[in-house]
Amino acid sequence: MFTSIWEDIKREYNYGNMVTRIIIINTAVFVLVNLTWVILRLTHAYTTPRLYNSIIHFFSLSSDWMHNLTHPWVWITSMFLHEGFMHILFNMLFMYWFGRIVGDFIGNHRILPLYLLGGLVGGLAFVLSINFLPYDATGAVHYALGASGAVMGIVVAAGVLSPDYLMHLPFIGGVKLKFIVGTLVFIDLIGLAGDTNTGGHFAHIGGAIFGWIFVWQLREGNDWSVPVSNLLDRIKYFFKSLGNWGNTRKGPRVVYKNPNRSRTPKSRKGNSASDQPIDLSHQERLDAILDKIKKSGYESLTSEEKEFLFNASKEK
C-alpha cells in the first residue's frame, strides 16, 4: 500500500502542474515536522519541547533581525513550514482552488515565482510591523511560519485576474470571486486590531498587496516572474552540474542535420559536406523543444527555450 502511495505521489509531482508540486512539498514538510515531534517525544521525553522548538525556529522567520541575517534561508523555508493540521489544510485548499485559476489565466510557469515573491513580501511585512509598530509591548521574539502570505498573493491575484469568476461554495452556491477574495482580505484587516497573530495578519496583507501589484505590473508589460524563473534555472543548473562533477565520461553527441539539404560529393578526405554539424533551423529547434517537453515536462525548459516557444506560438 505504501509503495503504491509513494508511486502516486511521485507521478503527481513529476507530471502535475506547479500548484500540485507546491502542495506536495508543503505536505511532505508537514509530515516530516510531525514525525520529528513523535521521535523526539519517544526518545527525549523531558527535553522534547526545547529541542523541537530549536528545530522549528531554525527554519522559521523571526522578528529578530539578527536571526534572519544569520539564517537567511528562513525567508524561503518559513513559507513551506506548518505545524498545525488546520493551518496547512486551509492554506493548501486555498492554494488548490485559487492557484488553478491563476495558472489558467497567466500560465503555470508564473505560479512558483508569484508564490515565492508573495511569501517574501508577506514575511517582510511581518518583520517590519512587529519591529516598528507598537502592537507588541512585551519585546519578546516572535517567529512566523506557514504559507499564508504566499497563498494570499495567489488568492488576490486570482481575484484581480477574474473578479466575476463563479466559485460554488457548499450550502451557498455560486459566488463571484471578487466577493470571496474581498471577504478574506477584510477578515485579515480586522485581525490587525486583534490581540492574537497580529504579525501574521500583516504578513497576509503584505502577500495580498503583492498579488495585486504582480497582476497590475503584468498587464503593464512587466513580468516580475522572469527574473525569478531565471534565478531558479541557474540554481537548478548549478546543482545539476555539481551532481555531474567528476564524471569525465562524455555522453553521446547529438548532431541535428537538415534533411532537406542536398548531398554534395565527398571531398578528398572522404567526408561529405552533409555530414558536418549545422545550425538548427527554426523548425528543428521547435521540434527539439517539443520533444523535450514530451520527455521531461515544460518546467525542464530553460528560460531561453521558453521564450523561443512563446515567440513561436505568436507567429502562428
RODO-2510 file (C-alpha; in nm, 4 decimals, decimal comma):
residues 316
     n   res          X          Y          Z
     1     m     0,0000     0,0000     0,0000
     2     f     0,2716     0,2463     0,0980
     3     t     0,4632     0,1692    -0,2196
     4     s     0,1528     0,2483    -0,4239
     5     i     0,1013     0,5770    -0,2373
     6     w     0,4640     0,6738    -0,2938
     7     e     0,4414     0,5966    -0,6650
     8     d     0,1236     0,8044    -0,6955
     9     i     0,2915     1,0984    -0,5224
    10     k     0,5970     1,0763    -0,7474
    11     r     0,3787     1,0623    -1,0558
    12     e     0,1764     1,3657    -0,9457
    13     y     0,4940     1,5606    -0,8686
    14     n     0,6652     1,4730    -1,1955
    15     y     0,3677     1,5250    -1,4246
    16     g     0,1400     1,7574    -1,2281
    17     n     0,1313     2,1358    -1,2512
    18     m     0,3155     2,3742    -1,0195
    19     v     0,0186     2,4093    -0,7838
    20     t     0,0277     2,0341    -0,7248
    21     r     0,4028     2,0395    -0,6655
    22     i     0,3826     2,3204    -0,4120
    23     i     0,1074     2,1349    -0,2236
    24     i     0,3123     1,8134    -0,2230
    25     i     0,6215     1,9935    -0,0889
    26     n     0,4243     2,1650     0,1882
    27     t     0,2554     1,8384     0,2835
    28     a     0,5849     1,6476     0,2862
    29     v     0,7422     1,9075     0,5158
    30     f     0,4360     1,8945     0,7423
    31     v     0,4643     1,5149     0,7719
    32     l     0,8387     1,5409     0,8411
    33     v     0,7841     1,8032     1,1126
    34     n     0,5260     1,5933     1,2931
    35     l     0,7339     1,2761     1,2639
    36     t     1,0205     1,4712     1,4194
    37     w     0,7944     1,5607     1,7123
    38     v     0,6975     1,1947     1,7599
    39     i     1,0588     1,0756     1,7501
    40     l     1,1735     1,3415     1,9943
    41     r     0,8816     1,2655     2,2231
    42     l     0,9746     0,8980     2,2366
    43     t     1,3488     0,9462     2,2773
    44     h     1,3844     1,2768     2,4667
    45     a     1,0720     1,2959     2,6764
    46     y     1,1944     1,5623     2,9168
    47     t     1,3656     1,7882     2,6664
    48     t     1,1311     1,7463     2,3711
    49     p     0,9794     2,0999     2,3703
    50     r     1,3173     2,2697     2,3803
    51     l     1,4723     2,0522     2,1086
    52     y     1,1634     2,0682     1,8907
    53     n     1,1331     2,4474     1,9172
    54     s     1,5020     2,4835     1,8318
    55     i     1,4488     2,2850     1,5127
    56     i     1,1358     2,4789     1,4154
    57     h     1,2960     2,8169     1,4893
    58     f     1,5972     2,7177     1,2789
    59     f     1,3703     2,7259     0,9714
    60     s     1,1251     2,9991     1,0803
    61     l     1,1265     3,3718     1,0124
    62     s     1,1887     3,5751     1,3261
    63     s     1,1100     3,9244     1,4489
    64     d     1,4798     3,9390     1,5434
    65     w     1,6808     4,0851     1,2559
    66     m     1,9989     3,9096     1,3673
    67     h     1,8312     3,5696     1,3490
    68     n     1,7190     3,6383     0,9916
    69     l     2,0631     3,7656     0,8904
    70     t     2,2414     3,4623     1,0311
    71     h     1,9731     3,2245     0,8993
    72     p     1,8998     3,3733     0,5545
    73     w     1,7268     3,0553     0,4351
    74     v     1,4328     3,1250     0,6699
    75     w     1,2893     3,3732     0,4173
    76     i     1,2147     3,0724     0,1955
    77     t     1,1835     2,7773     0,4336
    78     s     0,9294     2,9515     0,6570
    79     m     0,6719     2,9648     0,3763
    80     f     0,6805     2,5851     0,3385
    81     l     0,6641     2,5109     0,7119
    82     h     0,3454     2,4235     0,9038
    83     e     0,2770     2,2676     1,2428
    84     g    -0,1000     2,2566     1,2912
    85     f    -0,3262     2,0425     1,0730
    86     m    -0,5935     2,3103     1,0249
    87     h    -0,3244     2,5633     0,9316
    88     i    -0,1878     2,3587     0,6436
    89     l    -0,5325     2,2292     0,5447
    90     f    -0,6817     2,5714     0,4711
    91     n    -0,3623     2,7051     0,3155
    92     m    -0,3415     2,4131     0,0745
    93     l    -0,7131     2,4228    -0,0055
    94     f    -0,6840     2,7906    -0,0958
    95     m    -0,3685     2,7145    -0,2931
    96     y    -0,5520     2,4451    -0,4892
    97     w    -0,8709     2,6440    -0,5536
    98     f    -0,7180     2,9788    -0,6426
    99     g    -0,3860     2,8550    -0,7824
   100     r    -0,5612     2,6692    -1,0633
   101     i    -0,7398     2,9896    -1,1640
   102     v    -0,4155     3,1868    -1,1698
   103     g    -0,2411     2,9150    -1,3704
   104     d    -0,5218     2,9044    -1,6250
   105     f    -0,5099     3,2814    -1,6817
   106     i    -0,1393     3,3699    -1,6708
   107     g     0,0370     3,0351    -1,7100
   108     n     0,1649     2,7581    -1,4877
   109     h     0,5213     2,8934    -1,5084
   110     r     0,4258     3,2060    -1,3114
   111     i     0,2787     3,0199    -1,0120
   112     l     0,6038     2,9497    -0,8253
   113     p     0,7530     3,2995    -0,8746
   114     l     0,4277     3,4561    -0,7535
   115     y     0,4174     3,2202    -0,4556
   116     l     0,7788     3,2937    -0,3571
   117     l     0,7578     3,6697    -0,4069
   118     g     0,4264     3,6923    -0,2223
   119     g     0,5745     3,4953     0,0659
   120     l     0,8830     3,7181     0,0778
   121     v     0,6759     4,0369     0,0847
   122     g     0,4486     3,8853     0,3491
   123     g     0,7492     3,7901     0,5608
   124     l     0,8942     4,1384     0,5257
   125     a     0,5605     4,2881     0,6329
   126     f     0,5672     4,0663     0,9434
   127     v     0,9204     4,1702     1,0417
   128     l     0,8666     4,5423     0,9762
   129     s     0,5309     4,5593     1,1531
   130     i     0,6442     4,3847     1,4679
   131     n     0,9572     4,5995     1,4942
   132     f     0,8149     4,9419     1,4099
   133     l     0,4505     4,9293     1,5219
   134     p     0,3562     4,9385     1,8914
   135     y     0,1086     4,6486     1,8940
   136     d     0,3519     4,4241     2,0869
   137     a     0,4794     4,5865     2,4051
   138     t     0,6379     4,2718     2,5517
   139     g     0,9535     4,2912     2,3431
   140     a     0,9538     3,9129     2,3050
   141     v     1,0964     3,7422     1,9979
   142     h     0,8261     3,6072     1,7698
   143     y     0,8518     3,3540     1,4878
   144     a     0,6475     3,3266     1,1690
   145     l     0,5891     3,0124     0,9674
   146     g     0,3357     2,8970     0,7127
   147     a     0,2354     2,9643     0,3544
   148     s    -0,0428     3,2113     0,4359
   149     g     0,1321     3,5211     0,2987
   150     a     0,2307     3,3415    -0,0231
   151     v    -0,1157     3,1895    -0,0615
   152     m    -0,2842     3,5268    -0,0103
   153     g    -0,0768     3,6570    -0,3003
   154     i    -0,2220     3,3761    -0,5141
   155     v    -0,5751     3,4405    -0,3831
   156     v    -0,5742     3,8129    -0,4607
   157     a    -0,4078     3,7579    -0,7984
   158     a    -0,6940     3,5235    -0,8898
   159     g    -0,9497     3,7831    -0,7819
   160     v    -0,7837     4,0565    -0,9868
   161     l    -0,7485     3,8359    -1,2934
   162     s    -1,1091     3,7170    -1,2969
   163     p    -1,3285     3,9026    -1,0453
   164     d    -1,6533     3,7634    -1,1898
   165     y    -1,5390     3,4017    -1,1894
   166     l    -1,8034     3,1875    -1,0157
   167     m    -1,6952     2,9559    -0,7353
   168     h    -1,9511     2,7130    -0,5953
   169     l    -1,9387     2,7061    -0,2166
   170     p    -2,1062     2,4386    -0,0024
   171     f    -2,4502     2,5423     0,1317
   172     i    -2,4238     2,8771    -0,0501
   173     g    -2,3932     2,8086    -0,4201
   174     g    -2,2224     3,0186    -0,6837
   175     v    -2,0354     3,3237    -0,5515
   176     k    -1,8268     3,5626    -0,7603
   177     l    -1,4566     3,5516    -0,6878
   178     k    -1,4322     3,9209    -0,6029
   179     f    -1,6662     3,8765    -0,3055
   180     i    -1,4749     3,5770    -0,1708
   181     v    -1,1382     3,7494    -0,2039
   182     g    -1,2764     4,0721    -0,0584
   183     t    -1,4111     3,8825     0,2442
   184     l    -1,0773     3,7107     0,3075
   185     v    -0,8879     4,0400     0,2883
   186     f    -1,1445     4,2086     0,5152
   187     i    -1,1006     3,9351     0,7767
   188     d    -0,7261     3,9998     0,7798
   189     l    -0,7807     4,3750     0,8070
   190     i    -0,9991     4,3218     1,1131
   191     g    -0,7358     4,0873     1,2529
   192     l    -0,4791     4,3686     1,2557
   193     a    -0,6591     4,5137     1,5574
   194     g    -0,6811     4,1795     1,7395
   195     d    -0,4704     4,0520     2,0255
   196     t    -0,3561     3,7304     1,8586
   197     n    -0,1461     3,6697     1,5459
   198     t    -0,1318     4,0377     1,4550
   199     g     0,2024     3,9884     1,2832
   200     g     0,0544     3,7002     1,0864
   201     h    -0,2293     3,9195     0,9609
   202     f     0,0256     4,1792     0,8481
   203     a     0,2005     3,9014     0,6544
   204     h    -0,1307     3,8078     0,4905
   205     i    -0,1960     4,1688     0,3905
   206     g     0,1579     4,2034     0,2571
   207     g     0,1157     3,8962     0,0374
   208     a    -0,2279     4,0163    -0,0776
   209     i    -0,0940     4,3582    -0,1795
   210     f     0,1851     4,1960    -0,3745
   211     g    -0,0608     3,9676    -0,5570
   212     w    -0,2484     4,2739    -0,6784
   213     i     0,0722     4,4555    -0,7793
   214     f     0,2023     4,1480    -0,9629
   215     v    -0,1041     4,1254    -1,1889
   216     w    -0,1131     4,5027    -1,2399
   217     q     0,2516     4,5051    -1,3496
   218     l     0,1935     4,2056    -1,5754
   219     r    -0,0824     4,3958    -1,7543
   220     e     0,1579     4,6885    -1,7920
   221     g     0,4046     4,4602    -1,9671
   222     n     0,6365     4,3999    -1,6708
   223     d     0,6601     4,0294    -1,5925
   224     w     0,8169     4,0016    -1,2481
   225     s     0,8232     3,6240    -1,2741
   226     v     1,1007     3,6289    -1,5365
   227     p     1,3975     3,7175    -1,3088
   228     v     1,2761     3,4653    -1,0501
   229     s     1,2459     3,1928    -1,3141
   230     n     1,5918     3,2769    -1,4473
   231     l     1,7375     3,2580    -1,0967
   232     l     1,5703     2,9241    -1,0310
   233     d     1,7041     2,7922    -1,3633
   234     r     2,0582     2,8963    -1,2632
   235     i     2,0225     2,7318    -0,9229
   236     k     1,8918     2,4130    -1,0849
   237     y     2,1787     2,4151    -1,3347
   238     f     2,4317     2,4728    -1,0541
   239     f     2,3180     2,1726    -0,8520
   240     k     2,2904     1,9606    -1,1645
   241     s     2,6489     2,0497    -1,2543
   242     l     2,7573     1,9545    -0,9010
   243     g     2,5946     1,6170    -0,9496
   244     n     2,7878     1,5691    -1,2731
   245     w     3,1167     1,6920    -1,1271
   246     g     3,3916     1,4356    -1,1566
   247     n     3,2111     1,2454    -1,4278
   248     t     3,4714     1,2754    -1,7034
   249     r     3,2992     1,0376    -1,9394
   250     k     3,1253     1,2302    -2,2089
   251     g     2,7838     1,1266    -2,3278
   252     p     2,6898     1,0740    -2,6905
   253     r     2,6903     1,3841    -2,9025
   254     v     2,3691     1,4648    -3,0836
   255     v     2,4062     1,6354    -3,4191
   256     y     2,0995     1,7706    -3,5930
   257     k     2,1038     1,7599    -3,9723
   258     n     1,8826     1,9287    -4,2237
   259     p     1,7044     1,6523    -4,4155
   260     n     1,6271     1,8934    -4,6998
   261     r     1,9882     1,9810    -4,7614
   262     s     2,1188     1,8230    -5,0793
   263     r     2,4193     1,5968    -5,0589
   264     t     2,7438     1,7094    -5,2177
   265     p     3,0225     1,4898    -5,3496
   266     k     3,2688     1,3621    -5,0951
   267     s     3,5898     1,5539    -5,0581
   268     r     3,9310     1,4055    -5,0921
   269     k     3,9328     1,3167    -4,7244
   270     g     3,6164     1,1174    -4,7705
   271     n     3,3879     1,3462    -4,5698
   272     s     3,0591     1,4581    -4,7150
   273     a     2,9588     1,8180    -4,6596
   274     s     2,6204     1,6988    -4,5349
   275     d     2,7928     1,5008    -4,2570
   276     q     2,9145     1,8181    -4,0905
   277     p     2,7160     1,9660    -3,7962
   278     i     2,4986     2,2572    -3,8976
   279     d     2,2973     2,5184    -3,7145
   280     l     1,9434     2,4234    -3,6225
   281     s     1,6675     2,5704    -3,8331
   282     h     1,3666     2,7321    -3,6708
   283     q     1,1508     2,4214    -3,7189
   284     e     1,4211     2,1833    -3,5980
   285     r     1,4727     2,3839    -3,2821
   286     l     1,0983     2,3926    -3,2231
   287     d     1,0745     2,0157    -3,2700
   288     a     1,3610     1,9620    -3,0264
   289     i     1,1892     2,1758    -2,7623
   290     l     0,8594     1,9924    -2,8094
   291     d     1,0399     1,6590    -2,7723
   292     k     1,1986     1,7843    -2,4504
   293     i     0,8569     1,8854    -2,3132
   294     k     0,7189     1,5415    -2,4018
   295     k     1,0021     1,3643    -2,2193
   296     s     1,0696     1,5910    -1,9202
   297     g     0,7792     1,8371    -1,8961
   298     y     0,7527     2,2116    -1,9554
   299     e     0,9420     2,3007    -1,6371
   300     s     1,2579     2,1334    -1,7709
   301     l     1,2961     2,4057    -2,0356
   302     t     1,5464     2,6844    -1,9902
   303     s     1,4290     3,0445    -1,9915
   304     e     1,5633     3,0858    -2,3482
   305     e     1,3710     2,7808    -2,4679
   306     k     1,0516     2,9052    -2,3010
   307     e     1,0925     3,2438    -2,4684
   308     f     1,1554     3,0791    -2,8076
   309     l     0,8436     2,8630    -2,7668
   310     f     0,6357     3,1659    -2,6646
   311     n     0,7510     3,3679    -2,9674
   312     a     0,6893     3,0698    -3,1979
   313     s     0,3306     3,0390    -3,0731
   314     k     0,2666     3,4065    -3,1533
   315     e     0,3876     3,3595    -3,5105
   316     k     0,1161     3,1021    -3,5853
***
